[in-house]
Amino acid sequence: MTPIKGLAVVCAAILVRAAAQESKPEATVWDGVYSDAQASRGEAAYTKNCASCHGGKLEGLGQTPPLAGEDFLSRWDGMTLGDLFDQIQTTMPADRPGQLAPSDNAAILAYILKSNHYPAGSEELPSGGEKLQRIRIAAARPPR
């Protein structure tokens, strides 16, 4: 292999590794990614906009899926908060999809996290964007 080809192979390997690291979530829902105050606002928004379909305790009603508990966690395990946020933002509430402000949906998402017993932190969950794509939903606490 010529020195130039060797350098090209090394550069390609570095770029592939960098791209893989950029696409990996940086945190999990176990890292305290929402605040208690945000979850409290989310509870009020959930009660007003979501509880009639998803239940007062996020248990799901009829064909409407639960937003807390084992079924919910197994469905979203390994996905990102960005995936879940986008689903909420574009499809909910079912009778008027996309009508809630992103900040309201972020607060509702914080309430969903709290209801699934994920710890709160000091910062609020952002209302969309790349940062949510970097937070992975993990049903079980990852080993440290």
C-alpha positions as CSV (number, residue, x, y, z in Angstrom):
1,M,0.0,0.0,0.0
2,T,1.3,3.4,-0.9
3,P,1.7,6.0,1.8
4,I,-1.1,8.1,0.2
5,K,-3.5,5.1,0.2
6,G,-2.5,4.3,3.8
7,L,-3.3,7.9,4.8
8,A,-6.6,7.8,3.0
9,V,-7.6,4.6,4.9
10,V,-6.7,6.1,8.2
11,C,-8.6,9.3,7.4
12,A,-11.7,7.3,6.4
13,A,-11.6,5.3,9.6
14,I,-11.4,8.5,11.7
15,L,-14.4,10.0,9.8
16,V,-16.5,6.8,10.2
17,R,-15.7,6.8,14.0
18,A,-16.5,10.5,14.3
19,A,-19.8,10.1,12.5
20,A,-20.8,7.1,14.6
21,Q,-20.0,9.0,17.8
22,E,-22.0,12.0,16.6
23,S,-25.1,9.9,16.0
24,K,-25.0,8.1,19.4
25,P,-27.2,9.5,22.1
26,E,-25.1,11.3,24.7
27,A,-27.4,10.7,27.7
28,T,-30.3,8.6,28.8
29,V,-33.5,9.4,30.5
30,W,-31.8,8.3,33.8
31,D,-29.6,11.3,33.7
32,G,-32.1,13.8,35.0
33,V,-33.0,15.5,31.7
34,Y,-36.1,17.4,32.9
35,S,-37.0,19.6,35.9
36,D,-39.7,19.0,38.5
37,A,-41.2,22.4,37.7
38,Q,-41.5,21.4,34.0
39,A,-43.1,18.1,34.9
40,S,-45.7,19.9,37.0
41,R,-46.6,22.2,34.1
42,G,-46.7,19.1,32.0
43,E,-49.2,17.4,34.3
44,A,-51.6,20.3,34.0
45,A,-51.2,20.3,30.2
46,Y,-51.6,16.5,30.1
47,T,-54.8,16.7,32.1
48,K,-56.2,19.3,29.8
49,N,-55.1,17.8,26.5
50,C,-54.3,14.1,26.8
51,A,-56.1,12.5,29.8
52,S,-59.4,12.0,28.0
53,C,-57.8,9.5,25.7
54,H,-54.7,8.3,27.6
55,G,-56.3,8.1,31.0
56,G,-55.8,10.1,34.2
57,K,-52.9,8.0,35.2
58,L,-51.4,7.6,31.7
59,E,-52.7,4.0,31.7
60,G,-54.2,4.1,28.2
61,L,-57.9,3.7,27.5
62,G,-59.4,1.2,25.0
63,Q,-57.3,1.4,21.8
64,T,-55.3,4.3,23.1
65,P,-51.8,3.2,24.3
66,P,-50.5,3.8,27.8
67,L,-47.9,6.5,28.4
68,A,-46.5,4.9,31.5
69,G,-45.6,1.4,32.6
70,E,-44.1,-1.7,31.1
71,D,-46.0,-1.6,27.7
72,F,-45.0,2.0,27.1
73,L,-41.4,1.4,28.1
74,S,-41.0,-1.7,26.0
75,R,-42.3,0.1,23.0
76,W,-39.9,3.1,23.3
77,D,-36.9,1.4,24.9
78,G,-33.8,2.2,22.8
79,M,-35.5,5.1,20.9
80,T,-34.7,8.7,21.6
81,L,-36.7,11.5,23.3
82,G,-36.6,13.2,19.9
83,D,-38.4,10.3,18.4
84,L,-41.1,10.4,21.1
85,F,-41.3,14.2,21.0
86,D,-41.8,14.2,17.2
87,Q,-44.5,11.6,17.6
88,I,-46.3,13.7,20.2
89,Q,-45.8,17.0,18.3
90,T,-47.1,15.7,14.9
91,T,-49.9,13.4,15.9
92,M,-51.3,14.6,19.2
93,P,-53.8,15.5,20.4
94,A,-55.6,13.1,18.1
95,D,-58.5,15.5,17.5
96,R,-56.1,18.4,16.7
97,P,-52.6,17.2,15.9
98,G,-49.8,19.6,16.0
99,Q,-51.8,22.3,17.7
100,L,-50.0,22.4,21.0
101,A,-46.9,24.5,21.3
102,P,-43.6,22.7,21.4
103,S,-43.0,24.0,24.9
104,D,-46.3,22.4,26.0
105,N,-45.3,19.1,24.4
106,A,-41.9,19.2,26.1
107,A,-43.6,19.8,29.5
108,I,-46.0,16.9,28.8
109,L,-43.0,14.7,27.9
110,A,-41.3,15.7,31.2
111,Y,-44.5,14.6,33.0
112,I,-44.4,11.3,31.1
113,L,-40.8,10.8,32.2
114,K,-41.7,11.6,35.8
115,S,-44.7,9.2,35.7
116,N,-42.3,6.5,34.5
117,H,-40.1,7.1,37.6
118,Y,-37.2,8.7,35.7
119,P,-35.3,11.2,37.9
120,A,-35.6,14.9,37.5
121,G,-32.6,17.2,37.2
122,S,-32.0,20.9,37.3
123,E,-32.5,21.7,33.6
124,E,-35.6,21.7,31.6
125,L,-36.1,19.4,28.7
126,P,-35.7,21.3,25.4
127,S,-38.7,21.7,23.2
128,G,-37.4,19.9,20.2
129,G,-34.2,19.9,18.2
130,E,-31.0,17.9,18.1
131,K,-30.6,17.7,21.9
132,L,-33.6,15.5,22.2
133,Q,-32.2,13.2,19.6
134,R,-29.2,12.7,21.8
135,I,-31.2,11.4,24.8
136,R,-32.0,7.7,24.7
137,I,-35.0,6.1,26.4
138,A,-33.8,3.2,28.5
139,A,-36.4,1.1,30.3
140,A,-33.7,-0.1,32.8
141,R,-31.1,2.0,34.4
142,P,-27.8,1.5,32.4
143,P,-24.8,0.3,34.4
144,R,-22.3,3.0,35.4
